């Protein structure tokens, strides 16, 4: 990902700043289901598997944002070969979705909405949190670290609980995804938009889960919803993932 900047809000061209500042203010987003530590990061419970103890906690805020900040827009635009053109398009129409390439700034894992919601519950309640998340036509788009789209399917081929999971669509190098508008629909909109942010990017270098973290969440949800193992009743089931619960 390169060197990490200590500044969360980088100045952008004045036309984008003006466009964003002209948008109406929004009410505070609901609090995420996790207890922040004194430094503002998500605290990791002691019951987590050992591999998590070596990972730095995700720098998640107390609230999940419904709209993209200027720094978050800068991160999204960095996925394109022409970031200034992306900013110009958003400045002209901040309420329009945009197609961005994967594999550089982020990969994306697309999961069915219900399974994805349960994954987020696990990641926030018993894991390190999540990166940006978008809802799109019955599926959730989980923004992940570059390389996840290649590594996660490989891990799933060795994971016995993968048979209890719905199909996961992994988008990496060579793929592109449609990201939601910077700003959500107004309160007078009769129905929620089909493409919207659930956890919008707020900083220039957001923390992104990798393949192992997402596999851990998938296995937790699969075990909780399957009722019994994917093998014959009574047969012992083990997992090959170091992050999966035994």
N, C-alpha and C positions, 0 to 999 in steps of 0.2 A: 504494500500500500504506500510505501515511501515514508518519509519522515513525517511525524505528527506535529502539527502546529498547535501552540497553546492558545491561539485565538480561535474563538468559535464563530465570530461574525467578521467576514472579510468584506471590505467595501466593494460594491459592484457598480457598474455603469449607472449613471443617474436616472436613465429612463426606466430601468427595472425597479429601482427604489421608489420612484414616483408612482409607478403603477401599483406596487404593493401597498404603499401608504394610503392610496386612495380607496382601498377596499374597506368595507365596514368591519368593525370590531366584532369578535366572536366571544361567547361566554367561555369560561374555563372548561377544559375537557375533564372528564371523570378521572379520578385517581386510579392508577394502575394497582392491581392486587399484589403489591409487594411492599415490604417495609424498607425504606431507605436508611442507609447508615449515615453517620454524622458527616461524611464527606460528600453526600449526595449520590452515592452509588448504591446499587441494589445489593443488600446483604445476602450472603450465601449461607443457607442453613447447614448445620454441622452434619446432618444425616446424608448429604449428597455423596455419591461415589468419589473415591479418592482422586480420579483424574480431574475432577472439577477444582480440587484444591490448588492445583498448579496453574489454573487459568485466572487471569485478572478479571474482576467483576465487570460486567457490562456497564458503561457509564450512562445508565438510563435515568431520566428525570422522574420526579414524583408523579407527573401528569403525562398522559399520552396526548400528543398534539393531533388535532384534526386538520391543520393546515401547515403548509411548508413555510419555514422561515427563509429569510434571505440567504443565510448560510446553508440551509438545507437545499435550496434551489441551486446554489453554487456547486454542491456535491453532486446533485443529479446531472447538472450540465457537464460536469467533468467526465461523464461517461461518453460523451460525444467527442468526435474529432474536432468539432467546431463549437466550443462552449459559448462563444459570443453570439453565434447565430441562435442557439437555444434560448439564451437570455433575451434576445431581441424578439423571438416568437412569443415568449411568455409575457414580455412587456406589452406586446400588442394585444394578447388574448390570454390573460392568466387563468381564465376559467375553462380552457380547452385542454384535453389530454394530449400527450405527446409520446411518440415512439422513440425509445432510446436503446442503444445496443448494450448487450450484456458482455461479461468477460473481462472488463477493464476495471471500472469502479465497483462493480458488484455482479454477482450471479443472482438468479431468482429461482425459487422452488415454488411451484404452483400446486396447491392441494385443494381437495373439496372443502367447501366452507365449514361444514360441521367438524370434520376432522381437524381442520386448521385452527378453529376456535379452541378445540380441546388441546391442541399442541401449544397454543399461546398460553392457556391456563397453566399447563405444566411448566412451560419455560419461565413464567412470571412467579408462580407459587413455589416451585422447587428447583429452579435452575437459574442461569445467569441473566435471564431476560431475553428480549428479542431486539432485532434491528427494525428498520422501517417495515411496515406491513400495509398492503393495499387489498381492498376487496374489489373483485372484478367478475361480474356475471356468474355468481354461484361458486366462485373459487377464491382462495386467499393467495396472494403473492407475498412470499416471505423473502425479503432481500437478504442475501447471504454473502459470505466472503468469496472473492474470486477463486475459482477452482472447485467450489462446492458442487457445481453441476456435473463435473466429471467424477468426483470422488464419491458422492452419495450413492449413485446407482451401483458402483462397485462394492460399496459396503453392504448394500441391500442384498446383493447376490449371495452373501455369506450369512445373512441375518435370517434365522428361522422364522421370526415373527413378521417378516415382510409379507408372508402370505395372508396375514390378518390386516394388512394395510390397504387402503385404496390406491389407485395409480397416482404416482407422484411425477409431475412434469418438471424436468430440470432444464433451465435455460442458461447457457454459458456462452463461450466464445463462438461467434458466428450467428447467434440468435439475437432477437430483439423483443422487447416487451412494451406494452402501452402503459405509461405511468399516469396516474390520475391528475386532474388539474391541481394547480397550486392551492386553490381556494375551494372549499366545499360549497355546495349549493346553499341558497338562502333558506331561512327558517320557513318561508312561505311555500317552499317546494313541496308538493303533495306527496311525493314518493322519494326515498333515498336514491341518489344516483347509482347506476350500475357499476361505476368505476370511481372509487373514492378511497382516501387514506383512512386507515384505522390507527396506525402509528406513523405519523408523518416525519420525515427527516427534519431535524432541527439544527444540526451542527455540520461543520465542514468535513469532519472525519468521524462519522457515526460508527459505533461498534457493530460488527456483523457476525452472526453465528456461523460456525463452519460446519462441515459435513457431520462430524462426530456429535456436535451439540444437537443438530436437527435429528440425527438418528436416535439419540437418547430420548428426545421428546416423542418421536414416532413410536418407539417401542413401548414407552410408558402408556401412551394412549391406546395402542393396540392391545396391550395386556389388560387394560382396564375395561375395554369395550368388547373384547372377544368372548369373555365368559369362561372360556377354557382354551387350552393350547391348540395350535394349528395342527397338531398330530392327533393320534387316536386318544380317546378318553383314558385318563389315568397314566398316559405315557409321560415321562419326564421331558421337560422342555428347557433347553439352555440357549443362551445367546452368545454369539461370537463377538459382539460389540463390547469394548472395554467400558463404554459409558452406559450400557444397558443394565437395568437392575436384574439381579439373579432371582 
